[in-house]
């Protein structure tokens, strides 16, 4: 859950974020409850965002959930991996390192991984370590091995990399 606040530090929008890896019919009951309960608690609009890596799950999650009252339904906002852009531009990746990491999850290939790793090196150390781990674990074994082999003979340039990998 993320709470966006206004300048007076009052809740302006609540954001419920869920990763959905498989179809779970009970979510058709719980998602509307999550939204309604958080809306009542915060007294502000609430959005349900579903991250669905599998295209079939994303299609299922995008369907409106009819609540029974005429005209009342909830349609989750769904991001499937098909919706994630392929980040191949190092400048764009450095401006949006989180998008670069998400791009690797959606498109696990060597080029996008290298660009994301360079982009996350500029982040605070704890965040960079987490993102680096996410990137490495999302890659196929063959690509991970290529990166690990390159890292063994690479002289690190950033302070972050020298501290943790040098």
C-alpha positions in Angstrom: 0.0 0.0 0.0 1.2 3.5 -0.9 -0.4 6.6 0.4 0.1 9.8 -1.7 -0.2 12.9 0.4 -1.1 16.5 -0.3 1.0 19.5 0.7 -0.7 19.6 4.1 0.3 15.9 4.6 -3.3 14.7 4.3 -3.9 11.4 2.4 -4.8 12.4 -1.2 -4.8 8.9 -2.9 -4.3 5.4 -1.6 -2.7 2.9 -3.9 -3.1 -0.8 -3.3 -0.4 -2.8 -5.2 -0.6 -6.5 -5.7 1.5 -8.9 -7.7 -0.8 -11.6 -9.2 1.0 -14.6 -10.6 -2.0 -16.8 -11.0 -5.8 -16.6 -11.4 -7.3 -16.6 -7.9 -11.1 -16.2 -8.0 -11.3 -15.1 -4.4 -9.6 -11.9 -5.4 -12.9 -10.9 -7.1 -14.2 -10.7 -3.5 -11.2 -9.4 -1.6 -10.1 -6.6 -4.1 -13.3 -4.6 -3.8 -13.1 -5.0 0.0 -9.5 -3.8 0.1 -10.4 -0.7 -1.9 -13.6 0.1 0.1 -11.8 -0.4 3.5 -8.8 1.7 2.6 -11.1 4.4 1.2 -13.1 4.5 4.4 -9.9 4.6 6.5 -8.2 7.3 4.5 -11.3 9.3 3.4 -9.8 9.7 -0.1 -9.8 8.0 -3.5 -8.1 4.6 -3.7 -6.7 2.8 -6.7 -6.0 -0.9 -7.1 -2.9 -1.7 -9.2 -2.3 -5.3 -10.2 1.1 -6.4 -11.6 0.5 -9.6 -13.6 3.6 -11.1 -15.3 1.6 -13.7 -17.1 -0.5 -12.4 -20.0 -3.5 -14.7 -19.3 -3.5 -13.6 -15.6 -3.3 -9.9 -16.8 -6.3 -10.4 -19.1 -8.3 -12.0 -16.3 -7.4 -9.3 -13.8 -8.4 -6.5 -16.2 -12.1 -7.6 -16.3 -14.5 -5.5 -14.3 -15.7 -6.9 -11.1 -19.5 -6.5 -10.8 -20.5 -5.7 -7.2 -24.2 -6.3 -7.6 -25.4 -2.7 -7.1 -26.6 -1.2 -10.4 -23.7 0.6 -12.1 -21.2 -0.3 -9.4 -18.1 -2.2 -10.4 -14.4 -2.2 -9.9 -12.0 -2.5 -12.8 -8.4 -3.0 -11.5 -5.6 -1.1 -13.2 -3.4 -3.9 -14.5 0.2 -3.8 -15.7 1.3 -6.9 -17.5 4.8 -7.6 -18.6 3.6 -7.0 -22.2 2.9 -3.4 -21.1 6.4 -2.8 -19.8 8.7 -1.0 -22.3 12.1 -2.4 -23.3 14.5 0.0 -21.7 17.6 0.0 -24.0 18.7 3.6 -23.6 21.3 4.2 -20.8 20.2 7.8 -20.4 16.6 6.9 -20.0 17.6 4.1 -17.6 19.6 6.5 -15.4 16.6 8.8 -15.2 14.2 6.0 -14.4 16.3 3.2 -12.8 13.2 1.5 -11.4 11.7 1.2 -14.9 15.0 -0.2 -16.1 14.8 -2.9 -13.4 11.1 -3.6 -14.3 12.2 -3.9 -18.0 14.6 -6.7 -17.1 11.9 -8.5 -15.2 9.6 -8.2 -18.3 12.3 -8.7 -20.9 15.2 -10.8 -19.3 18.0 -10.3 -21.7 21.7 -9.4 -21.5 21.4 -5.9 -22.9 18.6 -4.7 -20.7 20.3 -6.2 -17.6 23.6 -4.4 -18.3 21.8 -1.1 -18.8 19.8 -1.6 -15.6 22.8 -2.6 -13.5 24.6 0.6 -14.7 21.5 2.7 -13.9 21.0 1.3 -10.4 24.7 1.9 -9.4 23.8 5.6 -8.8 21.1 4.8 -6.2 21.6 4.6 -2.4 23.5 1.4 -1.5 20.7 -0.4 0.2 18.3 0.2 -2.7 21.0 -0.6 -5.3 21.7 -4.0 -3.6 18.1 -4.9 -3.6 17.6 -3.9 -7.2 20.8 -5.7 -8.3 19.5 -8.9 -6.6 16.2 -8.6 -8.3 17.8 -8.1 -11.7 20.2 -11.0 -11.2 17.5 -13.4 -10.0 15.2 -12.6 -12.8 17.7 -13.6 -15.5 18.0 -17.0 -17.1 21.0 -18.9 -15.8 23.0 -18.5 -19.0 22.8 -14.7 -19.0 23.4 -14.5 -15.2 26.6 -16.6 -15.8 27.8 -14.2 -18.5 27.3 -11.2 -16.2 29.0 -12.9 -13.3 32.0 -13.9 -15.5 32.3 -10.3 -16.7 32.2 -9.0 -13.1 35.1 -11.2 -12.1 37.5 -9.4 -14.4 35.9 -6.0 -14.4 37.4 -3.0 -12.6 34.4 -1.2 -11.0 34.0 2.5 -11.5 31.4 3.5 -9.0 31.9 3.7 -5.3 28.9 1.5 -4.8 30.3 -1.3 -6.9 33.8 -1.0 -5.5 32.4 -1.2 -1.9 30.2 -4.3 -2.6 31.8 -6.1 -5.5 35.3 -4.8 -5.9 
